[in-house]
């Protein structure tokens, strides 16, 4: 049998949150926007099916139009198409990820990656930045943890409670909008 250590280390949610109020607000707003991805996709697909008239028309459109996007004007045409909701949802998901990386990077700037001395060694400097990038990605993932979001909401008081409630409404909308999408597909089929 393996010996299990008797002491455990608990994760401190304040270690990945900055003291500034805007960091907690940003975390909760980004989480809400992240949770809105699937509801926006369901809405976008419902609108696309309704605008196309039938799912077979939509399948034909997806097979021909989206496969050949090669210029900015075609991208703009697709943004103005019935699939705009889906395209906006995908864009929002990418944007949320990059903004969340930016906030996580700000946390890594407030901490030291290592105490290792790097005087004049350019490879060591590159390794330190590589470590900082890995640390940023890890911190972004840790900032999505429930305990961190709970701490952010606690710090914000009533504003945090409102942001948490907004996220819950978005989460509850997800299965409802999926059922609506199925109903739209069924009636337009």
N, C-alpha and C positions, 0 to 999 in steps of 0.2 A: 504494500500500500504506500501511496505517496503521502508525505506529511503535508498537511495544509497549514499555512501560517495562521497563527491565532489573531494577528492584527490585520485589519483591512484599512485601506485608505479610501476615504469618501471623496467623491467629486464635489468641488466647490463651484457652484454655478456663477459666483461673482468673479471667478478667475477668467472667464471669457466675455464678460461684460465690462464696458468702460463705465466710469462714474457719471459721465455726462448723460443728461436726460434724453438727448436726441438719439443716443445709441439704443436705448430701450425702445423708444418709439420706432426707430428704423427697423429693429429686429421684429417687432410685432406686425408692423405694416408689411414688411417683406414676407413674413410667414403667411399673412392673410392673402397677399398677392400670389404666393406660391400655391396655396390651397385652392385658389380660384382657377387654376389651369384646367382641370377637367370640367368643371361647370361651364367655363367659356368654350371649351371644345364641344360639349354637348349642345350648347346654344348655337354655336357656329354651324355644326352639322345639321341641326334642325332647320336653321334658316336656309342652308344650302339645299336641303332636300325639298323644302317648301318652294323655293325659288326655281328649282329645276323642274318641278312638276312630278317627277317620278325618280325612283332610285336608279333605274336604268339610264335615264338621261344624265344623272349625276355621275354614274360609272363611266359613261362615254366621255364626259367632260374631264374627269380625273385622268383617264387614260390618254387623252390627246393633248390637252392644254398644259397640264403641269409638267409633263415630261420634257417639254421643249423650252423652258424659260432660259433665255440667253441674253436678255438685255434689260436694263433698268426700266424701260417703258413696259415690258411684259410683266415685271414685278408689280408695277403700279396698277396695271390692268387687273392682275390677280387680287390686289388689295381692294379693288373696287368691285370685285366679283362676289357672288354669293358665298364663296369660301373665305371671305375676309375675316370672319369671326375666328375660324380655325387658325389662320395665319397670324392674327393678332395674339391669340392665346400662346402660340409657339414662341413668338417674339417676346411676349411678356415673361415667359418661363426663362428664356435665355437672359433677358435683362435682369430679372430678379437674381439669378445665379451670379452674374458679374457684379452687381451692386453688393450682394452679400459677401462676395470675395473682398471687395473694397473695404467693407466694415471690419471683416476679419483681419485684413492686412493691417488696419489701424491698430488692432489689438496686438498684433505681433510686433509692431513698431514700438509699443510701450514696454515690451519685454525683450530680454536678451536671448538670442537663440543658443548661444554657447559662451562659456568663459574662455574658450580656446583663443590664444593670442594669434593674430593673423598679420603681423607686421610685414608689409611689403611683399607678401606672397600672393600673387594674383590668383593662383588656383585656389588658395584657401578662401579668398574673398568670393570667388565664384561658388565655391561649395557652401559658404555661409548663405548666399542669396538663394541657392537651390534649397537649402534647409528651410529658409524663411518661406519659400513658396510652398513647400510640403506642409509646413506648420500652418500656413494660412488656409490651405485646403482642409486640414484637420480641424482647425478652429471653426471654419464655416460649418462643418458637419456637427461639431459639438454645440454650436450656437442654436441649432435647430432642436436640440433636446428639450423635452417638456420641462424639466426642472429649470433650465435657463430661461425659457419663455415665461414660466411662472414667476421667477425672480424679477424679470423685466416688468411684468404686469404689476407685481407687488410694489416695485419702485415708483411706478407711475400712478398708482392709486385709481381714481375713477376713470382716468383716461385709459389706463391699462385694462380695466374691467370692460370698457366699451370696445376696445380693440379685440379682446378675447371673445366677447360676444359676437362681434362682426365675423370673426373667423369661424365660430361655431355655426352661424347662419350659413356661411359659404359652405362649410362641411356638410350641413344638412341638405343644402340645395343640390349637392352632387348626385345622390341617388334619385332624387325627385326629377332632376333634369334629364338623367339617363332614361328614366321611365317615359318622360315626355318625348325624348328622341325616338325610343322604340315605338311609341304610339304614332308619331309623325311618319316614321318609316312604314309602319303597318298600314296606315291609311293612304299613303301616297303610292304604295307598291303597285 
